[in-house]
Structure formats: C-alpha cells, structure tokens
Amino acid sequence: RSQEFRKCIECFLCQNTCHVIRDHDDNKPAFSGPRFFIRVAELEMHPLDTADRREAAQEEFGLGLCNITKCCTEVCPEGIKITDNAIIPMKERVVDRRYDPLVWLGNKLFRRGND
C-alpha cells in the first residue's frame, strides 16, 4: 500500500475538499488533513520504518476528527484511495493499541504503557 501513496502529486485537492477543514474552523488547528495522513500512513506501513506514529496521529494530527466521508478520495487525480488505504488502516491501528482489552490487560500486568 505504501507504494500507492508515492503517486501523490501534492495538488492538495484532498485538503481543499475535506469538509472537516473546510466547514469547521475550530478543527483547523487540530486536524492535519488527508495529505498529511497519506504521508504518515506511508511511513507507518513501511517495513523498514520502526517508529510508532499511532499516538501522534491520534493526539497531535487529529486522526479521530476524520469521519470517513471519502470526499478526499473522490477528488484525487492520481486515484489514490486515501480513505480506504491510509486513513481507515491508521484508525484501526490506533484503536487496536488504545482499546483492545487484551493489550490493556497486558500493559497493566507487565507495567508497559503510561497508565
């Protein structure tokens, strides 16, 4: 999937059509937008990259504000499936880490994590 994201020509049509940015002024400082999520997903999915960006994507970049309307995917001139191949997998990775009861229990038992 990460190869697909390299086709991005940085036209920023996805940013311009994203209603989270366009229609909600209070979200603008907290939401990085689809173009940035493509880049984060590309790095997160690369097999040689070992950095964990899940927490940053959720807290700093506003991944949770995206409500998956796929308007960014519809306007992409390169046909990149931004929502299906970048944003949704990133959201799934965040959820797996934050809300999986087995991960939570393992963190509590072995004292990993911040809680």
SVG drawing of the C-alpha trace seen along z (x, -y; Angstrom):
<svg xmlns="http://www.w3.org/2000/svg" viewBox="-19 -29 33 39">
<polyline fill="none" stroke="black" stroke-width="0.4" points="0.0,0.0 2.7,-2.4 3.8,-2.4 0.3,-3.8 0.9,-6.9 4.1,-7.8 1.9,-8.6 0.7,-11.7 1.5,-14.8 0.8,-17.1 -2.0,-19.0 -3.8,-19.3 -7.2,-18.8 -7.9,-16.4 -7.2,-19.2 -9.4,-21.7 -12.4,-19.3 -12.1,-17.9 -15.2,-19.2 -13.5,-18.7 -11.1,-21.5 -13.4,-23.5 -16.6,-23.6 -15.3,-23.6 -13.0,-26.5 -12.4,-25.2 -10.9,-21.9 -8.3,-23.7 -5.6,-23.9 -6.2,-20.3 -6.6,-18.5 -3.7,-17.9 -5.8,-16.6 -5.7,-13.8 -2.5,-14.8 -0.6,-14.6 -2.3,-11.3 -1.1,-9.8 2.5,-10.6 2.1,-9.3 0.4,-6.1 3.2,-5.6 5.8,-5.8 3.8,-3.7 3.3,-0.9 6.9,-0.8 8.5,2.4 11.9,0.8 10.5,-2.1 10.2,-1.2 8.8,-4.4 5.4,-4.3 3.3,-7.2 -0.1,-5.9 -0.3,-8.1 0.9,-11.2 -1.6,-10.6 -4.5,-10.5 -3.4,-13.2 -1.3,-15.7 -2.6,-15.3 -6.3,-14.9 -6.9,-11.5 -10.0,-11.0 -11.7,-14.0 -11.9,-12.4 -15.4,-10.9 -14.6,-8.9 -16.9,-10.6 -14.3,-9.7 -14.6,-13.2 -10.8,-13.3 -10.6,-10.0 -13.2,-11.2 -11.2,-14.2 -7.7,-12.6 -6.4,-12.9 -4.0,-10.0 -6.7,-7.7 -5.2,-7.1 -7.7,-5.5 -6.9,-7.9 -9.7,-6.9 -9.6,-3.1 -5.9,-2.6 -4.5,-5.3 -7.0,-6.8 -9.0,-3.7 -5.9,-1.5 -4.4,-4.2 -7.6,-4.5 -7.6,-0.7 -4.1,-0.7 -4.9,-3.4 -8.0,-1.5 -6.0,1.8 -3.5,0.1 -5.8,-2.0 -8.9,0.0 -8.0,3.7 -8.8,5.2 -6.0,7.8 -3.4,5.1 -4.7,3.1 -4.5,6.1 -1.0,6.9 0.1,3.4 -1.4,3.5 0.1,6.8 3.6,6.1 3.6,2.4 4.0,1.2 2.3,-2.0 1.7,-5.3 -1.4,-4.4"/>
</svg>
